[in-house]
Amino acid sequence: MSNRDDFTERTKQLLAKRVGFRCSNPNCRAATSGLSDDPLKVINLGVASHITAASEGGPRFDPNLSADNRCDLSNGIWLCQN
């Protein structure tokens, strides 16, 4: 089983905030955060996605990238789950 190089929570938040909690796909741009039935919660439909895969065997995996580079903000994009 291969290791997965995940983003930190801080990186996930930065990716979302940098695009105003909207999907980065130019053909989508859907809002990824919204109201919940519980006034103390929000619904999150967004996900921090890796541009080059987080683990071996994933799409666009680059074996030349270090684990730090795979987890870096520059290797991330904020997308909706649709």
C-alpha positions, 0 to 999 in steps of 0.5 A: 500500500502506498503512502498518500501525501495529503494537504494540511488543513491550513493548505486546504483552507488557503486553497478554498479562500483564495478562490472565494469558496468556488470551484476552480473549474472554469466551466463550473465555478459553483459555490462550495460552501453554504448554509446548513440546517444547523445555524452553527455549521456550514455545508462544504461541497469543496475539496482540495485536489492535487494537481499531480497525484498524492500517491503512486498510481494516482492520476498524473503522479510524478515520481520526481516530486518530493512529498513536500512538493506534492503537499505544497499549495502550488500543487493544489486546486479547489474543486466542487465534489460534482 
